[in-house]
C-alpha cells in the first residue's frame, strides 16, 4: 500500500502544479508573451488566462503604462567647440509587447544610445548661447527622431525633456559676470529713470504750488481791494449823510498827522502843503468859538473883466486900443480907411 500512496501523492502534486501553470492571471495595464516550444504563440491580456501546462511558457511580462527613464549626463560638443553636459529624461510607453520583445534586445538601452547620438547631432549644429536658449527646439528634435526610430520596436516616445545643461566652469564664471554687469546696468538705468521722474514730479509740484500761491495772493489782493473799496465807500457815504463841514475835516486831518511819525525808522517825514489850509481852517474854528481874534480881512477889489479881442480865423487877433479897451481895425496896405475924428 505504501508505493500506491506515494504514487497518489505524486500525482496530486503534479496535478496541483499543472493547475497552477494552466491558470495565468495578468494584472491591469500589463501583457504577457506566450511561447510554445520556444515559438511565439500569443499575447496574454489583463485578466484570467488559460495556457497548456508544460507546453506553453510565459516569456516576458511587460508593463503597458507610461515609463519615465532618466539618463546620466552626456558630454556634448557645441559648434563653438565648448563641451556641455546634458541630462535628459525620456517618457515612453510600450504599444506592442510582441515587437518590444522580439524586435530589440533591450529597448531601454537602445533608446538611451539613440538619445545620445541624436542629441550630439542637434547640439553640434548650435552654439552655446543657442543651446542654452533653445530647449524647446532640442526637445522637439529629439522627440521626432526617437518616435520615428522606436515605432518599429513597439515603443512610443511621448516626451523628451532636458533636465540640465551645464557649460564649463570658466564659461559659467564669465556668464555670471556678464549677467551681473547686465543687472548692474539695468539697476543704474532704473535708478536714473527714478531720479528723473522724481525731479519731474517735484518740478510739477513746485509749479502747481507756485500757481496756486499766485492765485491765492491774487484772490487775497482782490478781496483786500474790495474790502478797502467797501470801507472807503462806507466812510464816504457816512460823511455825506452826516453833512460834515470843513472844520470837522480839518480836525480829522490833524489827527492823522501823528501816524506819519510813528516807527523808529522814520527819520524824515514830509508835511503836505494842505496842512497850512487845515490849520487855518482849524484856527478860524477856534476863533469862532471863543469870539476873539483879529477883524476879518477886507474883501479883495473886483477886477473888471478883460476885454475880449476878436479873432479872425485867417489873419489872427486884431490889435487892442489900450485907452478904449477895444480892438483896433486891422490895416491893410491895399485898402483906404476913413479918418477918425478925435
C-alpha positions in Angstrom: 0.0 0.0 0.0 2.8 2.4 0.6 4.0 2.6 -3.0 0.5 3.2 -4.2 0.2 6.0 -1.6 3.4 7.6 -2.8 2.2 7.5 -6.4 -1.1 9.1 -5.5 0.7 11.9 -3.6 3.0 12.5 -6.6 0.0 12.6 -8.9 -1.7 15.1 -6.7 1.3 17.3 -6.6 1.8 17.2 -10.3 -1.9 18.0 -10.8 -1.6 21.0 -8.5 1.4 22.2 -10.3 -0.3 21.7 -13.7 -3.3 23.6 -12.4 -1.1 26.5 -11.3 0.6 26.6 -14.7 -2.7 26.4 -16.5 -4.3 29.4 -14.9 -2.5 32.7 -15.5 -3.7 36.0 -14.0 -2.4 39.1 -15.8 -2.7 42.5 -13.9 -4.3 45.5 -15.4 -2.2 47.5 -17.8 0.1 44.6 -18.3 0.7 41.9 -21.0 2.5 38.6 -21.3 4.2 36.9 -24.2 3.4 33.1 -24.5 5.7 30.7 -26.3 5.0 27.1 -27.2 8.2 25.1 -27.6 10.1 28.3 -27.9 7.9 29.9 -30.6 5.7 32.9 -30.1 2.1 31.8 -29.8 0.0 34.7 -28.4 0.0 37.7 -26.1 -2.0 37.4 -22.9 -4.0 40.5 -21.9 -5.2 41.6 -18.4 -7.4 39.1 -16.6 -7.7 35.3 -16.2 -6.0 33.3 -19.0 -5.7 29.5 -19.6 -2.5 28.0 -21.0 -1.3 24.5 -21.7 0.9 23.5 -18.8 4.4 22.2 -19.5 3.9 23.2 -23.2 3.2 26.9 -23.1 5.6 29.2 -21.2 5.5 32.8 -20.2 8.4 34.5 -22.0 8.1 38.1 -20.7 5.7 40.3 -18.7 5.6 43.9 -20.0 4.2 46.9 -18.2 2.0 48.9 -20.6 1.9 52.1 -18.5 4.0 55.2 -19.4 7.5 54.9 -18.1 10.0 57.6 -17.1 13.7 56.9 -17.6 16.4 59.4 -16.6 19.7 59.2 -18.4 23.0 60.2 -16.9 24.7 63.4 -18.1 26.2 63.1 -21.5 29.1 65.3 -22.8 28.2 67.1 -26.0 30.4 69.5 -28.1 28.7 72.6 -29.5 29.6 74.3 -32.8 31.9 76.8 -31.0 33.9 73.9 -29.6 32.6 74.0 -26.0 31.8 70.9 -24.1 28.5 70.9 -22.2 26.9 68.1 -20.0 23.3 67.5 -20.8 20.8 65.4 -18.6 17.8 64.0 -20.4 14.6 62.4 -19.3 12.5 60.1 -21.6 8.8 59.5 -21.2 7.8 56.4 -23.3 5.1 53.7 -23.4 5.0 50.2 -24.9 2.3 49.9 -27.5 3.2 46.5 -29.0 4.5 43.9 -26.5 5.5 41.4 -29.2 7.7 44.0 -31.1 9.2 45.2 -27.8 10.2 41.6 -27.0 11.4 40.4 -30.4 12.4 43.4 -32.4 15.1 44.7 -30.0 17.1 43.0 -27.3 16.8 45.9 -24.8 14.7 48.8 -25.8 15.8 50.9 -22.7 19.5 50.7 -23.8 18.5 51.2 -27.4 16.5 54.4 -26.5 19.4 55.7 -24.4 22.0 55.3 -27.1 19.7 56.8 -29.7 19.0 59.8 -27.5 22.8 60.4 -27.0 23.6 60.2 -30.7 20.6 62.4 -31.7 21.4 64.9 -29.0 25.0 65.2 -30.3 23.8 65.8 -33.8 21.4 68.5 -32.8 23.7 70.3 -30.3 26.7 70.0 -32.7 25.0 72.4 -35.1 24.3 75.1 -32.4 26.5 77.4 -30.4 26.4 77.7 -26.6 24.1 80.6 -26.4 21.6 78.9 -28.8 21.9 75.7 -26.8 21.0 77.5 -23.6 18.0 79.3 -25.0 16.6 76.6 -27.4 15.4 73.9 -25.1 12.0 73.6 -26.9 13.8 73.2 -30.2 16.1 70.5 -28.9 13.2 68.6 -27.2 11.1 68.7 -30.4 14.0 67.4 -32.5 14.8 64.6 -30.1 11.2 63.5 -29.9 10.8 63.5 -33.6 13.9 61.3 -34.2 13.1 58.9 -31.3 9.5 58.5 -32.1 10.3 57.6 -35.7 13.1 55.1 -34.7 11.3 53.4 -31.8 8.0 53.0 -33.7 9.1 49.6 -35.2 10.1 48.5 -31.7 6.6 48.9 -30.4 7.6 51.9 -28.3 6.0 55.4 -28.4 8.1 58.3 -27.0 5.7 60.8 -25.5 8.1 63.5 -24.3 11.8 64.2 -24.1 13.0 66.8 -21.6 16.4 68.3 -20.9 16.9 68.3 -17.1 20.1 70.4 -17.1 22.6 72.0 -19.5 25.9 72.5 -17.7 28.6 74.5 -19.5 32.2 74.5 -18.4 33.2 76.3 -15.1 35.1 79.1 -16.8 32.1 79.7 -19.1 29.8 79.8 -16.1 32.0 82.4 -14.4 32.0 84.5 -17.5 28.3 84.2 -17.8 27.8 85.1 -14.2 30.0 88.2 -14.6 28.0 89.2 -17.7 24.7 88.7 -16.0 25.9 90.7 -13.0 27.0 93.5 -15.3 23.7 93.5 -17.1 21.9 93.6 -13.8 24.0 96.5 -12.6 23.3 98.3 -15.8 19.6 97.8 -15.5 19.7 98.9 -11.9 21.6 102.1 -12.9 19.1 102.8 -15.7 16.2 102.2 -13.4 17.8 104.5 -10.7 18.4 107.2 -13.2 14.8 107.0 -14.5 13.5 107.0 -11.0 15.5 110.2 -10.2 14.4 111.8 -13.4 10.8 111.0 -12.7 11.2 112.3 -9.2 12.7 115.6 -10.4 9.9 115.9 -12.9 7.2 115.3 -10.3 9.0 117.7 -7.9 9.1 120.4 -10.6 5.5 119.9 -11.4 4.6 120.0 -7.8 6.5 123.2 -7.3 5.0 124.7 -10.4 1.5 123.8 -9.2 2.3 125.2 -5.8 3.6 128.5 -7.2 0.5 128.8 -9.4 -1.8 128.1 -6.5 0.1 130.5 -4.3 -0.1 133.2 -7.0 -3.8 132.6 -7.5 -4.3 132.8 -3.7 -2.3 136.0 -3.5 -4.3 137.4 -6.4 -7.6 136.5 -4.8 -6.4 137.9 -1.5 -5.3 141.2 -3.1 -8.7 141.3 -4.9 -10.6 140.7 -1.7 -8.4 143.2 0.2 -9.0 145.8 -2.5 -12.7 145.1 -2.4 -12.7 145.4 1.4 -10.8 148.7 1.2 -13.1 150.0 -1.5 -16.1 149.0 0.6 -14.6 150.7 3.6 -13.9 153.9 1.7 -17.4 153.8 0.2 -18.9 153.3 3.6 -16.9 156.2 5.1 -17.7 158.4 2.1 -21.4 157.7 2.4 -21.3 158.3 6.2 -19.6 161.7 5.6 -22.1 162.7 3.0 -25.0 161.5 5.1 -23.7 163.3 8.2 -23.1 166.5 6.2 -19.6 167.1 7.7 -18.3 170.7 7.4 -14.7 171.9 6.7 -13.9 172.3 10.4 -14.5 168.6 11.1 -12.5 167.5 8.1 -9.6 169.8 9.2 -9.7 168.3 12.7 -9.6 164.7 11.4 -6.7 165.7 9.1 -4.7 166.9 12.1 -5.3 163.7 14.0 -3.9 161.7 11.1 -0.6 163.6 11.1 0.9 161.8 14.2 0.5 158.5 12.4 3.1 159.6 9.9 5.8 160.0 12.6 5.3 156.5 14.1 8.1 154.0 13.9 11.8 154.1 14.8 12.9 154.1 11.1 11.1 157.4 10.3 13.9 159.9 10.5 12.3 162.3 8.0 8.7 162.9 7.1 7.1 165.4 4.8 4.2 167.6 5.6 1.9 168.2 2.7 1.0 171.7 1.6 -2.6 171.3 2.7 -1.6 171.3 6.3 -1.5 175.1 6.3 -5.0 175.3 5.0 -6.1 172.8 7.5 -4.5 174.8 10.4 -6.0 178.0 9.1 -9.5 176.4 9.0 -9.0 175.0 12.4 -7.8 178.3 13.8 -10.9 180.0 12.3 -13.0 177.4 14.0 -11.5 178.1 17.4 -11.8 181.9 16.9 -15.4 181.5 16.1 -15.9 179.5 19.3 -14.0 181.9 21.6 -15.2 185.2 19.9 -11.7 186.9 19.9 -9.1 187.4 17.4 -8.4 190.0 14.6 -11.1 191.6 12.5 -12.0 189.8 9.3 -10.0 190.8 6.3 -11.5 193.2 3.8 -12.7 191.7 0.6 -10.4 191.9 -2.4 -11.3 194.6 -5.1 -13.2 193.2 -8.0 -11.2 193.5 -11.2 -13.0 194.4 -14.4 -13.2 191.8 -16.9 -10.6 191.8 -19.6 -11.7 193.0 -23.0 -12.2 190.2 -25.4 -10.2 190.5 -28.6 -12.0 189.4 -31.7 -10.0 186.8 -33.6 -10.0 186.4 -37.4 -9.5 182.8 -38.4 -7.4 183.8 -41.4 -5.3 186.7 -40.1 -5.2 186.2 -36.3 -6.3 188.6 -33.5 -6.7 192.4 -34.0 -4.6 195.0 -32.1 -6.1 196.3 -28.9 -6.6 200.0 -28.1 -5.2 200.5 -24.6 -7.3 203.6 -23.9 -10.7 202.5 -25.1 -10.1 198.8 -24.4 -11.4 198.0 -27.9 -9.9 196.2 -30.8 -8.4 198.4 -33.5 -9.3 197.6 -37.1 -6.5 195.8 -39.0 -4.8 198.0 -41.6 -4.4 196.5 -44.9 -1.9 198.2 -47.4 -4.3 197.9 -50.4 -7.3 199.4 -48.6 -8.1 203.0 -47.8 -9.6 203.7 -44.3 -11.6 206.9 -43.4 -10.0 209.3 -41.0 -11.3 209.1 -37.5 -12.1 212.4 -35.7 -10.6 212.7 -32.3 
